[in-house]
Amino acid sequence: MKLTVLVPTYRRSQDLARCLEALQQQTQLADEILIVIREEDLETSQFFAVNPYPSLGLRLITVAVPGQVAALNAGLEAARGDIIAITDDDAAPHSDWLERIEAHFLADDRLGGLGGRDWVYINGQLIDASAHPGASDTVGRLQWFGRSIGNHHICTGSAREVDILKGANMSFRRTALDGLRFDSRLKGMGAQVCNDMGFSLAVKKAGWKLVYDPQVAVDHYPAQRFDEDQRNQFNAVAQINLAHNETLVTLENLAPYQRVIFLIWSTLVGTRSVFGVVQLIRFLAHERTLAIQKWIASMQGRWQGWQTWWRSRTENRHGILVKSGNELNNAA
């Protein structure tokens, strides 16, 4: 099978160099590697002017629109491989990464998407999976009431079917995509969190199997982001974007009765990432004003996410009605 590797990047040339070095060391080399950069990213352009990596057969793709969604979609449009393997510029795939990916897709023609473990290093230290009891049992799930569970970075054990893959380490069968693209409604100027969640669920909704295999691994060194989302530092806009994106993606993938339950649960309870009332009370004594700010931004994002979902639903329904009316008029 022909293998395409897709890497969106922005102003992180040192991290990108580590990623490309890892791709050079693969036991099975990619047939093409697509690097997607923004027009204004002079740092990365200059990096490739000095380091063209001729042995890798790179193709550079330039986008004008900021954000990871536009970069990923540009890469999907340009990809020629039977399998499209996606990783981040701050990740370094293990040497057997592509070999294992191809083996999975060859073994199961119903496999639409494959993900694996990203071994996360913070300040050079590997995150200790033993500090998260039970995490190895549950990975990449969207629960019936709308809570999403990741754990891709600490999950161990055998390969298993999942609902959600992680953007730093996910690959897809080209024929499973069938026109699917990452959701341009997601908010953010950089990472646009939950784009991997939404895309994974869309592939699964189309009838394909998603599998997580911790042996399909990359080392992940979370790097600086050049947008409002600074990872562990609170920013109201980033919090609103997170809540908006998570709400939108979740509503898109639940049954009607589940959507009602999700809206109630997310408002009253929520998670430590996107606060509901219970989480506000839980963290209020420790974080005080910060907890209130997180809760307000979370509720704003939830409301905006519901509005985006409802507006899209209404527009789609209107479009179907208009199309049906035109077809009836043409038939007459």
PyMOL commands that set and color helices and strands:
alter all, ss='L'
color gray80, all
select helices_A, chain A and resi 13-24+42-50+54-56+68-78+97-107+129-131+135-137+174-177+195-205+236-252+256-268+277-287+289-331
alter helices_A, ss='H'
color red, helices_A
select strands_A, chain A and resi 3-8+32-38+58-63+83-87+91-93+111-122+125-126+141-142+148-149+160-161+169-173+209-220
alter strands_A, ss='S'
color yellow, strands_A
deselect
rebuild
show_as cartoon
